[in-house]
Amino acid sequence: MKKKIIYVFISVFVLYIAIISFCMYQTAHKSVPQNADYVLVLGSKVDSDQMSPSLKERVKTALSYLQANQQTKVIVTGGKGSDEEISEAEAAYRFLRKEGIKKNRIIKEDQSTSTFENFTFTKQKVDIQHKKVVLVSSDFHLFRASIIAKRQGFDVYPLGAKTPNSIKLQAYFREYAAILKTWLFDK
């Protein structure tokens, strides 16, 4: 009987991983509309005053979209952790300005400390009603981020940034658990 329970548990676990992996892949590889109202870049760690590899990939992905869609504005998100000299939003802002994105196209949301708060505080900065929002985050994170965004009234189109190889294993492992938490508890 114990073996059966173990086999059932393992089977359910493997099925969950397979289904979630498929959903994560599908979400990160959808097409996005041209000339969206906003590109919303979710924050990620800042090391001192430098973007982490994850944040840099996210901001570079947003930059490509912004260069191709000159009317779109960008919202950079992310607060300042206790071990960070500047906020994640400020680091992204500085990078985009160096790359030639005009000040009037960039909106900073620099108070959030979680994905949920990224959307909550963004809604306080801009009116998202009936607006097309291209959501930029790491490919592994977009599925869960899209769920949270839709629950908060955003009309999002996910655009996946490459996940740096150095964090892939840890990021995916953590994300499988975070998705389950979101389904069960984040309403």
N, C-alpha and C positions, 0 to 999 in steps of 0.2 A: 504494500500500500504506500509506503514512504517513497519508493522509487517512482510510482505513478505520479504522485504529487510533485516530485522533483522534475519529472519529464514534462508534466503539464506546465509548471512554472517556467521552465526553460523555453518551452515552445511558445508560450504567451510572450515572454520577454523577447525572443528572436522575432516574432511576428510584429510586435510593437516597434522594434528598431527598424525593421524592413519598411513598415508602413510610414513611419515618421521620416525615414531617410528619403523615401519617394516623395512625400509632401514637401520636404525641405528642398529637394532638387527641383521639383516642379515650380515652386514659388520663386526660386532664385533665377529661373530661366524663362520667365514670362516676358512678353514684349511690353514696352512702355510707350505711352503716347508722346508725340512731339509737342512742344510748347505747353507743357503743363504749367499751372499757375505757380507751383512751388516744387522745389526739391528739398526734402527733409532729410538731413544727414544725422543719424543717431550717433551719439558720442561713444567714445571708448577711451581707455586709459591714456593719460599723458605722463611721460617720464620727465620730471622736472618741468621744463617748458617745451619739451619736444613731443610731437605726436608719436604714439606707439605705432608699430607696424600695422595693426588693425585699423586704427583711426586714419593713418596715412592712405591706406587702400580705399577706405570709404570716401575720403575727401577727393582723392584722385578720380574716382568713379564719378562723383558728383561734378567735378570740374569738367570732365569730358562732356557730360550732358549739358552743362551750362554753356560751354563753348559752342555747342551745336544748336542751342536754343536760347538765343540772346534776350528774349523777353521774360524768361523764367527767373524767378527770384529763388534764393536758397535760404533755408533755415538751418543753422548749425546749432546742435544741441549738446548739452553736457555741462555739468557743474564742475566745481573744483574740489577734488578730494584732499584729505589732510596731508598727503604726501606729494601733492602737485603744486607747482608754483603758479600756474594759471589754469583757468577752466578749459575743459575739452573744447567748448564752443570758441573760446578765444584762440586756441591753437589752430583750429580749423579756419577761423576768420583770417588769421595772419597768413596762413598758407594761400588761401584763395586771393587775398589782396596782392600777395607777391606774384601770383600767376595772372594778375590783370583783371580780376573780377571787381567791378566798381562797388564802392561802399553802399550805394543805394540799392544794390541787388542782394545784400546780405543782411539777414536778421539773426541776432544772437539770442538763444535761450540758454542761459548759463546758470540755472538754479537746480536742474534735475540731477538725481542720483540713481535713477533706474529707467528702464524702457517705459514703464507706465508713466512716470513723471515727465519723460521727454514729450509725450503727447499731451498730457494735462497742462503743462506750462506753455507749450506751443499754442494751444487753443487760447490762452490768455494774451498771447502776443499778436496773433493774426486770426481773422475770421476764416474758418475753413469750410463753412457752409457752401455747398455746391462748387467746390474748388477741386481741381485735379492735383493730386500730390504724388510725386514720384518719391518713393521711400527708399533711401539708400542705407544699407547696412551690410555686414558681412553675410555671405551667402548662407551660412549655417543658421544665422539669426533671423532671417527674413520671414520665415513661416510663423514663428511665434510673435514677432513684432507686428506682422500684418493682422494677426488675430486681435492683439491689444489695440491696434489703431482702429480697426473696424468697430470694436466695442465702444470706442470713444468718439465715433461719428466721422472718422476720416474716410475719404474715398481715395485709397492708396493703390499705387501701381509699383510693385517691388522691383528694385534694380540692385542686383547682387554685386557686391565687391568681393574680390578674391580674398580668401582667408589665408594669411601667412602660414606656410608649412610648419613654422616653429611652434604654433599654438593649435594646430588642427585637432590633434587627438584630445587634448584637454577641452577645447572649445566644444567639440561635438558631444563628448561625454557629458559635460555639464548641461548642454542644451537639451539633450534627451530628458533629463530630469526636470529642467525648467519648463519644458512644454507640458509635461504631466501636471506640474504645479499650476500652470496657467489654466489648463482645462478644468482642474478641480477647484481652485480657490480664487483665481483672479477674475472677478466679474465686473 
